[in-house]
Amino acid sequence: MEILTLQSSLHSEIQAKQTVSEELSRTRAELLASQRELMETRQRLDSVAHDMKRKEQHIRDIQAKLDAPAHPHNSSRQGSTKSYWSGKEENVLDRPPSQMSYLEQFLKDAPPERHYDNVSTINSEQKISPGYRYRNVQHCCNAKIMYGSQQSTALSGSAESQDEMEQRAVSPISCKSSPSEMSTDQSVAAPVTGKQKLHQFLVRTFSSPTKCNHCTSLMIGVTRQGVVCERCGVAVHTACCALVAPRCPLPAERCRRPLGIDPARGQGTAYEGYVKVPKPGGVKKGWMRQFVVVCDFKLFLYDISQDRNALPSVCVSQVLDMRDPEFSVTSVKDSDVIHASKRDIPCIFRISTSQLEGGKRYHTLMLAESESEKTKWVVALSELHRILKRNNLPDKCVYSAGIIVDSSSWAGVRSVQCACIVERSRLCLGGDFGLALLDLERGEIVPRRSHAPVAKLHYVPAEHLLVVIAGRGRHVRLVPIRALECPEAESVKLAEAKGAVDVAVGELNATAHGFAVVCKRQNSWVVLVYEITRTAARRYRVAELRAAAPVLSVQLCRGRLILGYRGGLVAHTLRTDLDRPAVSLVHPENQVSVFLTHSGARPLCARPAGTDWLLVFSALALYVDRVGMRARDAEIMYTAHPQYHAVNDTHLLIFTTSHIDVYDVETGDWVQTINIPNARPLDEGGWVCAAGGSGGNGFPFSTDTTPYLVYLRPLVTQGPLNLETATYGSNKRRYSVREQSHQAIEAHNRLSERRSRLISAPTNFAHVSHMGPGDGIRSQRLLDLPTTLETADDHDHHQVNDSRISLIGELS
């Protein structure tokens, strides 16, 4: 019988193995077929790319033939036009590596009395070499997504009215225009015969710095920087799309606009070139090459690889704002660059901007190829800065940074991971040391090491409660704020929230606050939502949700649970059942949804902006309405890939490796850049930041390696910290650390252990005497207590006599 059973089991196992083998064979065949299809697709793409290159070469040849007879007419027309600029323009790759602009010609030839406002100049003698005409277009990505706002007023009116609008828009061209390089495809100047054609703008991603054909400013961003006409190749900002004349291609006088800054609006490109900056670790490590563009009264520095013909990276490595009150351009002395070579010192100049309150400045060293080139840079930047001051452009700065405490005052600054503002003069810090209360008014630090280490920290002011992720097991604890000063106050540990990844606090409704916890359990992600109560447990579980994918961000906002997944943000309504399907904040029919899904953009946060929502992703930020459709055409573009982010009621802060970019939440405008390298926010509002401590791996222009905490003080409104108690500047404030004594800690531990022991209820009542009516009352000896002083004396006298009588009786 056992042999038959074994044979049956063996036969079943053989059949199962045969089934698995057949499935593997089918899977292998499908894989081979997919690989063949992939190879064929790649071959087709290569052939299409080759065909596109051939057609572009054919277009360039035709354009060269069309331009040949047009030179006499252009030269005669140019002869009657007065300009301060040279009529010469070279290929971007053929120009000298350190100079690609003619602003110095303007500075040399301009008369002593200069008028910079509303002086129009047209330079029509400049020619664009065929090697550069298509440079800004040929580096675009192949993906083409139709831009939704193309069906706007720019395409609805007549061509004549749009031409008049364009003529009015571009009339105030400043005479400071630097004809460095044009971002226009030369084919747009071809004559149009027959029926007029309109532009077909497509959203594009550029792989190198590209300037707008309309306003001549850089198209900032790491992706989807602007739109390009599919027919003529005109590249413009999304905001400038409606201002471009709809006629395609543009007339010749429109496509040859010289670059320059409009002093009234502060837009445009005036200067650009190649310089060298110190490598990471300082001047003694050597120099590396960078591409510098002076645009919108800002200096944009781009990294370049070691390849000789390499193009600059699309990510900005550093931004220096000329509107900074401490901006200056000067030469250096031998004592300023002690590690530099003697022959390089005459070619080095320094750009300084403000960094921290109290006089601490941020210095950037640049090395030109020769002393004359260095002089050109210094004179040009100084002249542009003088023009900026003369036109009194509005200062958009909204924050100033000041040091709260550094590692020399308290060693725990090195391990701070999170923070929150408790009161106007008190901060709560969390890190490897546990929790610590920083009192700015008293100048003392009170650490509490019972919950170390602390990874996340949030404060609920209405409940005076801290929600933290602490301990080696990453448990969520509810710590009352008085526990930071009173050791007897105990926290509440959530055993079911072990292995917490992230936590968020917010309002569940008008009268209740809560928090949401994201936990990772084996291969699943669980989101727990709690309401904060006044009971001993201090919480009540509202909902539990099992996520289908890794949760990358979590928020509680306006009674909704917002979860971020790869490529999107979804919202769950907490007032109803969570089993209902989640609502995506980006509608599937929104054109940006396709980009976010295919690119796998990481969601950072969502923030209400009036009646709209601001959705922040790792690649860009966009505005949507209540149903998830695009609310505004403009998108917030980052200068570099964000490392951290923070958002408060008024501003969005993007932290990069070299600086902090500040954007207005309501308008989406880029208002300020704070040059603090390697900074990271400690609270979700970005008020308190940690900086420094990077050692030799910091930004190449930074030599400060001391860790410190920074407070971003609002300049327009009142900040969450009391400005009178916060100390800024170079005078470092000393803090006294108030540690608990060893005896107090042991007493607190014993008290906690004694409280944790549960005492059972009484079960044996035999020792209780009956004191009611009956015999029980007679067996007890009751004494009358005295009520007055006289009766008390009499009572004492009677007690003494009774004691004497009892003593005599015992002796007898």
Secondary structure, DSSP 4 states (H G I P E B T S, - for coil): -HHHHHHHHHHHHHHHHHHHHHHHHHHHHHHHHHHHHHHHHHHHHHHHHHHHHHHHHHHHHHHHHHHGGGHHHHHHHHHT---SS-S----TTTS-TT----HHHHHHHS-SS---SS------S----HHHHTHHHHTB-S--EE-GGGSSHHHHS-HHHHHHHHHHHS----TT---S---S-GGGGS---SS-EE--EEEE-BSS--B-TTT--B---SS--EEEETTT--EE-TTTGGGS-SEESPPHHHHTPPP--BTTTTBSEEEEEEEEEEETTEEEEEEEEEEEEEETTEEEEEE--SSTTPPPPSSEEEEEETTSTT-EEEE--TTT-TTS-TTTGGGEEEEEEEEETTTEEEEEEEE-SSHHHHHHHHHHHHHHHHHHHHHTPPP---EEEEEEEETTT-GGGGGEEEEEEEETTEEEEEETTEEEEEETTTTEEEEE-TT-SEEEEEEETTTTEEEEEETTTTEEEEEEGGGGT-TT---EEEGGGTTEEEEEEEESSSS-EEEEEEEEETTEEEEEEEEE-SSSS-EEEEEEEEESS---EEEEETTEEEEEETTEEEEEESSS-TTSPPEESS-TTSHHHHHHHHHTPPEEEEEEETTEEEEEESS-EEEE-TTSSB--S--B--SS--SEEEE-SSEEEEE-SS-EEEEETTT--EEEEE--TT-EESSTTSSEEEE---GGGS-TT------EEEEEEESSS--SS-TTT---SSSPPP-EE-PPPHHHHHHHHHHHHHHHSPPPPP---TTPPP-STTHHHHTS---PPP-SHHHHHHHHHHHHHHHHHHHHHHH-
